[in-house]
Amino acid sequence: DVRLSLRVEPGGLAANADPERVHQVVANLLENAVRHAPEGSEVRVNARPEDGAVRIEVADQGPGIPPGEAGKVFDRFYRTDAARSSPDGGTGLGLAIARWIVDLHGGNIRAEANDPRGCRMVVSFPGGER
């Protein structure tokens, strides 16, 4: 029971990237966010232009990533303690695949704290407004 919200501004926003691979990145981020989001909470997806790139954010209200582990979550097979203790945790490959795709497109991806609680994954692909 997790609500999803989507906001893309402007509506014709486009990245210079393979649409199938962008879909794979967003799907991996959404799957993680929904898996870690508490029941009754919201996962937000926002996309907007920023400095000649398309910035995509996926934010949840889950337990977040422990301090010092934000960079490690993109390593293959890495799972935080909270993910390891979850009965429906993933394999630890989704974020590694997302980083690989983003890197191949000349973009970047990072994990941030989502204030006041949770995790925000921020992806930038080259591109801009249409």
N, C-alpha and C positions, 0 to 999 in steps of 0.2 A: 504494500500500500504506500507507494512513493509517487508523488506528483512530479511531472516533468514540465518545465517551461522553456520556451525557445524565443529568443529575440535576435533578429538579424537586422542591423541598421547600417546602411540603407538596404532596401529590399533586393537590389540587383548586385549585391556584393559578390565578387568573384576572386578566387585565388589563382595564381599561375601554378597549378598542380593537377595531377591525375585525379579526377573525381572519385574513382573507385578507391584509391589509396587514402584520400581525405576522408571518405566514408568509413574506411577501416579504422583510421585513427579516432574519429569521433565515436564510432561504435565501441571501440575498446575503452575509451575514457568514460562513456556512458555506462557501460557494463560495470566497471569498477565503482563508479559513483553510486549507482543504484544498489549494488551489493553491500556497500558500506553505509548507506544512508539509513537512518532509523525509520521505523514504520511511522507513517503520517507526515514525513518531512518532504522537502522539495529538492529536486536536482535542477539547477539552472544551466542552460546553455546560452551563451551570448556570443555574437560574432559582430565585429565592426572593423573598419579600416583603422590602421595605426602606423604612421611613419612609413608609408609605402608597402605595408604588409597587411594581411588579414589576420586579425587576432581572434582566436576562438578560446573561450573559457568554459570549462565544465566544473561546476561547483556543487558540493554536497554539504550536508550538515552532520556527517558521521564523526568518527573519533579523530580524524585527521591523521597526519603523519608525524611520528615522534620527532622532536628536534634532532638534527644531525643525520636523519635518514632520507631527507628529501631527494638527494642526488642518487641514493642507492636504489630507489624504487624503479629506476629504469634499467637496472642490471638484470640480465636473464636469470630467472628462477628465484629472484629475491622477493621475499614477502615479509612485511612487518610482523611483529608479534601479534597484533590484532588480527591480521589476515590469516596467520597460521592457526590461531585459535578459533577461527570462524568455521562452522561446519560446511559452508558453501563458498569457501575461498577458491581463488583461481590457481593457475599453475605457475604464475609469476612470469609469464611470457608476454602478456598483453601490452604492458607499458614499454617493454624492450622493443617490441615490434613497432609500436607507435613512434618511439624515438628514432628507430632505423628509418622509417618512412619519412618522418619530418626532416631528418638529416639529409636524406637523399634529395629532398626538394629545396635544400638551402635554407630551411627554416630553423626554428628552435622550439623546445618544449621544456617546461619546468613545473615543479610542484610548489605551491605556496599554501600558507595557512589561509583559511576562509574565515574571516572575522564575523561573528564571535566564535564559531565552531565549524570544524570540518576541513575539507581540502578543496583547493581550487587548482585545476590543471590548466596551464596557459600555453597555448600553441600559437606560433606565428608562421604563416606561409607567405612567401613573396606574392604580391598582388595588390589589389586596391579596389576602388569603386568602379562600377560600370556605368 
